[in-house]
Amino acid sequence: MQRRQAEHENIKGVYIISVAARILEMHPQTLRKYERIGLVMPSRTVGMLRLYSEEDVARLRLIKHLVGELGLNLAGVQLALTIFNRLLQMKDKVRTLKGEALRQSLDGSIDDMLELLHARLQ
C-alpha cells in the first residue's frame, strides 16, 4: 500500500503534452518546438510520451510571458532564461557567504553575466 502511494506521489503534477498545452493555452506543436530548441526538457515515459512537471509548466508560463507580453524572440528568451538561472544561483550562493568571499563571488558572477551579454551582442 505504501509503495503504491509513493508511486502516486511521484506522478503528482505530471501532464502529458495535450493536458499541458490546454493548461497553458498553447498549441502542442509550440511545446514540441520549445523542447526541440532546449527551452524545456520534459521527461519521457517508457512509451516516449512527454511528461511535463509542475516546474516545466511554470517555466513554460514564463516563456509565454516573455514571448507574448514582452515581445522577445526565442533567442531573447534563451538569453533571459540563462540570466534568470544565473541570478537564482547567485541568490543561493549569497546566502552562505560573508565579507570578502561575498564580494568576490558577486564580482565574479556579475563579470560572467556581462561576458555572456557581451558574447551575445557581438
C-alpha positions, 0 to 999 in steps of 0.5 A, a space after each residue: 500500500 505504501 509503495 503504491 502511494 509513493 508511486 502516486 506521489 511521484 506522478 503528482 503534477 505530471 501532464 502529458 503534452 495535450 493536458 499541458 498545452 490546454 493548461 497553458 493555452 498553447 498549441 502542442 506543436 509550440 511545446 514540441 518546438 520549445 523542447 526541440 530548441 532546449 527551452 524545456 526538457 520534459 521527461 519521457 515515459 517508457 512509451 516516449 510520451 512527454 511528461 511535463 512537471 509542475 516546474 516545466 509548466 511554470 517555466 513554460 508560463 514564463 516563456 509565454 510571458 516573455 514571448 507574448 507580453 514582452 515581445 522577445 524572440 526565442 533567442 531573447 528568451 534563451 538569453 533571459 532564461 540563462 540570466 534568470 538561472 544565473 541570478 537564482 544561483 547567485 541568490 543561493 550562493 549569497 546566502 552562505 557567504 560573508 565579507 570578502 568571499 561575498 564580494 568576490 563571488 558577486 564580482 565574479 558572477 556579475 563579470 560572467 553575466 556581462 561576458 555572456 551579454 557581451 558574447 551575445 551582442 557581438 
